[in-house]
């Protein structure tokens, strides 16, 4: 009995320590914080309008006007009449509700708006459609550095995407790790493709593309043998050697009859 009386307090202490911990462990653990989802485009984001450089673009204000108010057009929050680069290049028609540029420049991109005082405002994000250009053919000597620049017309510049194919019919695949990308001098993101040392396996067709572009640009890369420039030189040397040999042989044969004639003359003179 003494042992039982001694063990009971120990048992109660054990139960008191275990029960709260189990209850705590059974409580639902707070869920980890969810990763922030990418921000969805705002519901009131202005619609995007694409235009081609050296072409025209038109914006039509949807605000209803009873002809008692004047439409106010702005570019990047500046009244259009105060934008120096737009001077004399735009017209307002349909009572000022239509804004038209006859020959758009690359720097005409921006945020445009029309407003009627006390009525409301309409906005557009005007962007230049990308037009891409690469040389039709590109040559490089094996082992030399290669720099391919994708020229883009249409601002703001979109990030260029490069791909490669060893056949004219494709398919085009992403570049391997031997190629590096850099921004061009004009500021086009990833507009330059770099190869530290061109190899025969790099020969093929390279393409640059960009979002909203009508067509990608393609170039055919040819990697020449590093000794390719030496073969013409060796050929010239061989031609010179053969020509010299022919001249020497001809001269040798031509002088031999002359020597024979001189020997005959000397013999006749001695007889006389």
C-alpha positions in Angstrom: 0.0 0.0 0.0 2.8 2.4 0.8 4.2 1.8 -2.7 0.8 2.5 -4.2 0.4 5.7 -2.2 3.9 6.7 -3.3 3.2 6.0 -7.0 -0.2 7.7 -7.2 1.2 11.3 -7.0 3.8 10.5 -9.7 1.0 9.1 -11.9 -1.1 12.3 -11.5 2.0 14.5 -12.3 2.6 12.4 -15.5 -1.0 12.8 -16.6 -1.0 16.5 -15.9 2.1 17.0 -18.0 0.9 14.8 -21.0 -2.8 15.8 -21.3 -2.2 19.6 -22.0 0.5 18.9 -24.5 -1.7 16.4 -26.4 -4.5 18.9 -26.4 -2.3 21.6 -27.8 -0.9 19.3 -30.5 -4.5 18.4 -31.6 -5.3 22.1 -32.3 -5.2 22.9 -36.0 -1.9 24.6 -36.9 -2.3 27.9 -38.8 -1.9 27.4 -42.5 1.2 28.9 -44.1 0.8 32.3 -45.7 -0.1 31.9 -49.3 2.3 33.2 -51.8 1.2 36.5 -53.3 -0.6 35.9 -56.5 0.5 38.0 -59.5 -1.4 41.2 -59.6 -4.3 40.9 -62.1 -4.7 43.8 -64.5 -6.8 46.5 -63.1 -10.4 46.4 -64.2 -10.2 50.1 -65.3 -6.8 49.6 -67.1 -6.9 51.6 -70.3 -7.2 49.6 -73.5 -4.1 49.1 -75.6 -3.9 50.6 -79.1 -1.1 49.4 -81.4 0.1 51.5 -84.3 2.8 51.0 -87.0 5.6 53.6 -87.2 5.2 55.8 -90.3 1.6 54.8 -90.5 -1.5 56.5 -89.0 -3.5 55.9 -85.8 -6.9 57.2 -84.7 -8.5 57.6 -81.3 -12.3 58.1 -81.1 -13.5 59.6 -77.8 -16.6 57.7 -76.6 -17.9 60.5 -74.4 -21.2 62.0 -75.6 -21.1 65.7 -76.2 -24.1 68.0 -76.9 -21.6 70.3 -78.7 -21.7 72.7 -75.8 -18.3 71.5 -74.5 -14.9 71.2 -76.0 -13.0 67.9 -75.9 -9.7 68.1 -74.1 -7.0 65.7 -75.4 -3.8 64.9 -73.5 -0.7 62.9 -73.9 1.0 61.7 -70.7 -1.2 64.2 -68.8 0.0 67.1 -70.9 -2.5 68.9 -73.1 -1.9 67.8 -76.7 -1.5 71.4 -78.0 1.5 71.8 -75.6 3.3 68.6 -76.7 6.0 70.0 -79.0 6.8 66.8 -80.9 3.1 66.5 -81.9 2.8 70.0 -83.2 1.3 70.2 -86.7 1.1 66.4 -87.0 -2.4 65.7 -85.6 -6.0 66.8 -86.5 -9.2 66.8 -84.5 -12.3 65.8 -86.4 -16.0 65.1 -85.6 -16.3 68.1 -83.5 -13.0 67.3 -81.7 -14.1 63.7 -80.7 -11.7 62.1 -83.2 -7.9 62.4 -82.7 -5.9 61.4 -85.8 -2.1 61.3 -86.5 -1.4 60.8 -90.2 2.3 59.7 -89.9 3.2 58.4 -86.6 6.7 58.5 -85.2 8.4 56.0 -82.9 8.2 58.4 -80.0 4.4 58.9 -80.3 3.8 56.1 -77.9 2.3 57.0 -74.5 -0.8 57.4 -72.5 -3.5 59.4 -74.3 -6.8 60.6 -72.9 -9.8 62.7 -73.9 -12.1 64.5 -71.4 -15.2 66.5 -71.3 -15.4 68.9 -68.3 -18.0 67.7 -65.9 -18.8 64.5 -67.9 -15.8 62.2 -67.7 -12.6 61.0 -69.2 -11.5 58.1 -71.5 -7.9 56.7 -71.7 -5.8 54.6 -74.1 -2.3 53.1 -73.8 -0.9 53.7 -77.2 2.1 51.5 -78.1 4.2 51.0 -81.3 3.9 47.6 -82.9 7.4 46.0 -82.9 9.0 45.5 -86.3 12.1 43.3 -86.2 15.1 43.2 -88.5 18.2 40.9 -88.8 20.7 40.7 -91.7 19.7 38.0 -94.1 23.1 36.3 -93.8 25.7 36.3 -91.1 29.3 35.0 -91.5 31.8 34.3 -88.8 35.2 32.5 -88.6 35.3 29.5 -86.3 36.6 30.5 -82.9 35.8 34.1 -83.2 33.2 36.1 -81.2 29.8 36.6 -82.7 27.4 39.5 -82.0 23.9 39.4 -83.5 21.8 42.5 -83.0 18.0 42.4 -83.5 16.9 45.8 -84.6 13.5 46.8 -83.2 11.3 49.6 -84.5 8.3 50.5 -82.2 8.4 51.8 -78.7 8.3 51.0 -75.8 10.7 48.2 -76.7 9.5 44.7 -75.9 11.9 42.0 -74.7 13.2 40.0 -77.6 13.0 36.2 -77.7 15.7 34.2 -79.5 15.4 30.7 -81.0 17.5 28.5 -83.3 17.0 25.9 -86.0 19.4 23.8 -88.1 16.8 23.6 -90.9 15.0 26.1 -92.9 11.8 24.4 -92.2 12.3 24.4 -88.4 11.3 23.7 -85.7 12.9 26.5 -83.8 14.2 25.7 -80.3 15.5 27.8 -77.4 19.2 28.6 -77.4 21.7 26.5 -75.5 23.9 27.6 -72.7 26.8 28.7 -75.0 24.8 31.7 -76.1 24.4 34.8 -73.9 21.9 37.7 -74.3 22.4 41.4 -73.6 20.5 44.6 -74.1 21.3 46.4 -77.4 22.8 49.9 -77.6 19.3 51.2 -78.5 18.0 49.8 -75.2 16.1 46.7 -76.5 16.0 44.1 -73.7 17.8 41.0 -74.8 18.3 42.5 -78.2 21.8 41.2 -78.7 22.9 37.5 -79.0 26.5 36.8 -78.1 28.8 33.8 -78.7 32.2 33.8 -77.1 33.7 31.4 -79.6 31.7 30.4 -82.7 31.8 26.6 -83.5 30.6 24.6 -86.4 27.6 23.4 -84.4 26.4 27.0 -84.1 25.7 27.2 -87.8 22.1 27.4 -88.7 19.1 29.8 -88.6 18.5 32.3 -85.8 15.3 34.0 -85.2 14.3 37.0 -82.9 10.7 37.7 -82.0 8.8 39.9 -79.7 5.2 40.1 -78.3 2.7 41.8 -80.7 5.2 41.6 -83.6 3.6 40.7 -86.9 6.6 38.6 -88.1 9.9 37.5 -86.5 13.2 38.3 -88.1 15.6 35.5 -89.3 19.2 35.3 -90.2 21.3 32.4 -91.6 24.6 32.0 -89.7 27.6 30.4 -91.6 30.6 29.4 -89.5 33.8 29.3 -91.7 36.8 27.1 -91.1 39.5 29.1 -89.3 42.0 28.2 -92.1 39.6 29.2 -94.8 41.6 32.4 -95.4 44.8 30.4 -95.7 43.7 28.2 -98.6 43.5 31.0 -101.2 47.0 32.2 -100.1 48.4 28.7 -100.5 46.7 28.4 -103.9 48.3 31.7 -105.1 51.7 30.5 -103.8 51.2 27.2 -105.8 50.3 29.1 -108.9 53.4 31.3 -108.6 55.6 28.3 -108.0 54.2 26.5 -111.1 54.6 29.6 -113.2 58.2 30.1 -112.2 59.0 26.5 -112.9 57.5 26.8 -116.4 59.5 30.0 -117.1 62.8 28.4 -115.9 62.2 25.3 -118.0 61.4 27.4 -121.0 64.5 29.5 -120.6 66.6 26.5 -120.1 65.4 24.9 -123.3 65.7 28.1 -125.2 69.4 28.7 -124.2 70.5 25.2 -125.0 70.3 25.5 -128.8 72.2 28.8 -128.6 75.1 27.1 -126.8 75.1 24.3 -129.4 75.4 26.8 -132.2 78.3 28.7 -130.5 80.2 25.4 -130.1 79.8 24.6 -133.8 81.1 28.0 -134.9 84.2 27.7 -132.7 85.0 24.3 -134.1 84.7 25.6 -137.7 87.0 28.5 -136.9 89.7 26.2 -135.6 89.7 24.1 -138.8 90.2 27.1 -140.9 
